[in-house]
């Protein structure tokens, strides 16, 4: 069992990275081989709309042809068994690097002639982890369930399936007295102390599930 894991946060030790580390630990506990990539240490772009992946004279499946740091990693997707993506939420969406990854990963497999029939030759599971500043009560009123649901549906349609987990009301600053905020550091710490360990446990369980799902999806 081989899994690719992507940290879509510029912080290598932040909330998303911590959640992802727990997912990776869970996967490795169940025997998976996991390779981690920190997107903000790489040089790559999103889709450049060259449509090389849609040319009729191309043999499919085809991997994005843009040559940068991401291209050889996309080649590895041909051989792996699962993917884990972790991202913080910036302006009600994934980070720019995460969005660029999803564009480059999924678009070559989108079948323009039949959206329901992906060009990806297998079905593999994807784990999608979001960490965000907002409390859970604001998740639906702000439309996050719709925005993130679209991303989840895209990954499921092109690759096979997608499981999403959330960590709400995460801590942004080490010292809230130095930055703009609508709450206090004490309130954030109290919430984190109560909830973040459970969020990490859910991430670990996600990794465990992804490491065992190969027998269920072929």
C-alpha positions as CSV (number, residue, x, y, z in Angstrom):
1,X,0.0,0.0,0.0
2,X,1.5,3.3,-1.1
3,X,0.1,6.7,-0.2
4,X,1.0,10.2,-1.2
5,X,0.4,13.0,1.4
6,X,0.3,16.7,0.7
7,X,0.6,19.5,3.2
8,X,-1.1,22.5,1.6
9,X,-0.1,24.9,4.3
10,X,2.9,27.3,4.3
11,X,3.4,26.3,7.9
12,X,5.4,23.1,8.3
13,X,4.4,22.7,12.0
14,X,0.9,24.3,12.0
15,X,-2.5,22.9,12.5
16,X,-2.8,21.3,9.0
17,X,0.6,19.8,9.2
18,X,-0.2,18.3,12.6
19,X,-3.4,16.8,11.4
20,X,-1.6,15.4,8.4
21,X,1.1,13.9,10.6
22,X,-1.5,12.1,12.6
23,X,-3.1,10.8,9.4
24,X,0.3,9.6,8.1
25,X,0.9,7.9,11.5
26,X,-2.4,6.1,11.3
27,X,-1.6,4.9,7.7
28,X,1.9,3.7,8.7
29,X,0.5,1.9,11.7
30,X,-1.5,-0.2,9.2
31,X,1.5,-0.9,7.1
32,X,1.2,1.8,4.4
33,X,4.2,3.4,2.8
34,X,3.6,7.2,2.9
35,X,5.5,9.9,1.0
36,X,5.0,13.5,2.2
37,X,5.2,16.6,0.1
38,X,5.1,20.2,1.5
39,X,3.5,22.2,-1.3
40,X,4.9,25.5,-0.3
41,X,8.5,24.2,-0.6
42,X,7.9,23.4,-4.3
43,X,7.8,25.5,-7.4
44,X,4.7,24.8,-9.5
45,X,1.6,26.5,-10.8
46,X,-2.1,25.6,-11.3
47,X,-3.6,24.5,-14.6
48,X,-2.4,26.8,-17.5
49,X,-5.3,25.9,-19.8
50,X,-3.0,24.4,-22.5
51,X,-5.5,21.6,-23.1
52,X,-2.8,19.1,-23.9
53,X,-4.6,16.6,-21.8
54,X,-7.7,17.0,-24.0
55,X,-6.0,16.4,-27.4
56,X,-7.7,13.6,-29.3
57,X,-4.3,12.3,-30.5
58,X,-3.1,11.6,-26.9
59,X,-3.3,8.2,-25.4
60,X,-5.1,8.2,-22.1
61,X,-4.7,8.3,-19.2
62,X,-2.4,11.3,-19.4
63,X,-0.7,13.2,-16.7
64,X,-0.4,17.0,-16.7
65,X,2.4,17.9,-19.2
66,X,3.6,21.1,-17.5
67,X,7.1,20.5,-16.4
68,X,7.8,21.7,-12.9
69,X,8.3,20.3,-9.4
70,X,4.8,18.9,-9.3
71,X,4.9,17.0,-12.6
72,X,7.0,14.0,-11.5
73,X,4.8,13.6,-8.4
74,X,1.7,13.5,-10.5
75,X,3.4,10.7,-12.4
76,X,3.5,8.7,-9.1
77,X,-0.3,8.9,-8.8
78,X,-0.4,6.2,-11.5
79,X,1.1,3.7,-9.1
80,X,-0.2,4.7,-5.6
81,X,-3.2,3.4,-3.6
82,X,-4.4,6.5,-1.8
83,X,-3.9,10.3,-1.4
84,X,-4.2,12.5,1.7
85,X,-4.5,16.3,1.3
86,X,-4.4,18.7,4.2
87,X,-5.1,22.4,3.9
88,X,-6.0,25.4,6.0
89,X,-8.8,27.6,4.9
90,X,-7.9,31.0,3.3
91,X,-10.8,33.2,2.3
92,X,-13.3,30.4,2.5
93,X,-11.4,28.1,0.3
94,X,-8.3,25.8,0.1
95,X,-4.9,27.6,0.0
96,X,-3.7,28.6,-3.4
97,X,-1.1,25.8,-3.5
98,X,-3.7,23.2,-2.6
99,X,-6.1,24.5,-5.3
100,X,-3.3,24.4,-7.8
101,X,-2.5,20.8,-6.8
102,X,-6.1,19.7,-7.2
103,X,-6.4,21.4,-10.7
104,X,-3.3,19.7,-11.9
105,X,-4.2,16.4,-10.4
106,X,-7.8,16.2,-11.5
107,X,-8.1,18.1,-14.8
108,X,-6.3,15.5,-17.0
109,X,-8.7,12.9,-15.8
110,X,-11.8,14.9,-16.4
111,X,-13.6,13.4,-19.4
112,X,-14.9,16.3,-21.5
113,X,-17.0,13.9,-23.6
114,X,-18.6,12.2,-20.5
115,X,-18.1,13.9,-17.1
116,X,-19.4,10.8,-15.4
117,X,-16.6,8.6,-16.8
118,X,-13.2,9.6,-15.5
119,X,-10.1,8.9,-17.5
120,X,-8.3,7.7,-14.3
121,X,-7.8,4.0,-14.9
122,X,-8.5,2.9,-11.3
123,X,-10.4,3.9,-8.2
124,X,-8.4,5.1,-5.3
125,X,-9.6,6.8,-2.0
126,X,-8.7,10.4,-1.1
127,X,-8.6,11.8,2.4
128,X,-9.3,15.6,2.6
129,X,-8.4,17.5,5.8
130,X,-9.5,21.1,6.4
131,X,-8.4,23.2,9.3
132,X,-10.1,26.6,9.9
133,X,-10.4,29.5,12.2
134,X,-14.2,29.6,12.2
135,X,-16.2,27.7,14.8
136,X,-18.4,24.8,13.7
137,X,-21.6,26.9,14.1
138,X,-20.5,29.2,11.2
139,X,-19.6,26.3,8.8
140,X,-22.9,26.1,7.0
141,X,-24.0,29.8,7.3
142,X,-20.8,30.8,5.5
143,X,-21.4,28.2,2.8
144,X,-18.3,26.2,3.6
145,X,-20.2,23.0,3.3
146,X,-21.0,23.9,-0.3
147,X,-17.5,25.1,-1.3
148,X,-15.7,22.1,0.3
149,X,-18.4,19.8,-0.9
150,X,-17.5,20.7,-4.5
151,X,-13.9,19.9,-3.9
152,X,-14.8,16.6,-2.3
153,X,-17.1,15.7,-5.2
154,X,-14.4,16.6,-7.8
155,X,-11.8,14.4,-6.1
156,X,-14.3,11.5,-5.8
157,X,-15.5,11.8,-9.4
158,X,-12.1,11.8,-10.9
159,X,-10.2,9.4,-8.6
160,X,-12.7,7.2,-6.9
161,X,-13.9,8.4,-3.5
162,X,-13.2,11.1,-1.0
163,X,-13.6,11.3,2.8
164,X,-13.5,14.8,4.4
165,X,-12.7,15.7,8.0
166,X,-12.7,19.1,9.6
167,X,-10.9,20.9,12.5
168,X,-12.8,24.1,13.5
169,X,-11.8,27.1,15.6
170,X,-8.1,26.4,15.3
171,X,-5.4,28.6,16.8
172,X,-3.8,31.1,14.4
173,X,-1.3,33.0,16.6
174,X,1.2,32.1,19.3
175,X,0.5,35.4,21.0
176,X,-3.0,36.9,20.4
177,X,-2.0,40.1,22.1
178,X,0.2,41.1,19.1
179,X,-2.4,40.6,16.3
180,X,-5.9,41.5,15.2
181,X,-8.4,38.9,16.4
182,X,-12.1,38.7,17.4
183,X,-11.2,36.5,20.4
184,X,-8.6,36.1,23.0
185,X,-5.6,33.7,23.2
186,X,-7.1,32.3,26.4
187,X,-10.4,31.4,24.6
188,X,-8.6,29.8,21.7
189,X,-6.3,27.8,24.0
190,X,-9.2,26.5,26.0
191,X,-11.0,25.4,22.8
192,X,-7.8,23.8,21.4
193,X,-7.1,22.0,24.7
194,X,-10.6,20.5,24.6
195,X,-11.0,19.7,20.9
196,X,-7.8,19.5,18.9
197,X,-6.7,16.1,20.3
198,X,-10.0,14.7,19.1
199,X,-9.4,16.3,15.7
200,X,-6.0,14.7,15.5
201,X,-7.5,11.3,16.5
202,X,-10.0,11.6,13.7
203,X,-7.1,12.3,11.3
204,X,-5.3,9.2,12.6
205,X,-8.4,7.1,12.0
206,X,-8.6,8.5,8.5
207,X,-5.1,7.4,7.8
208,X,-5.8,3.9,9.2
209,X,-8.9,3.6,7.0
210,X,-7.1,4.7,3.8
211,X,-4.4,2.2,4.5
212,X,-6.9,-0.7,4.5
213,X,-9.4,0.4,1.8
214,X,-7.4,-1.1,-1.1
215,X,-9.3,-4.4,-0.7
216,X,-12.6,-2.5,-0.9
217,X,-11.9,-0.4,-4.0
218,X,-10.2,-1.9,-7.0
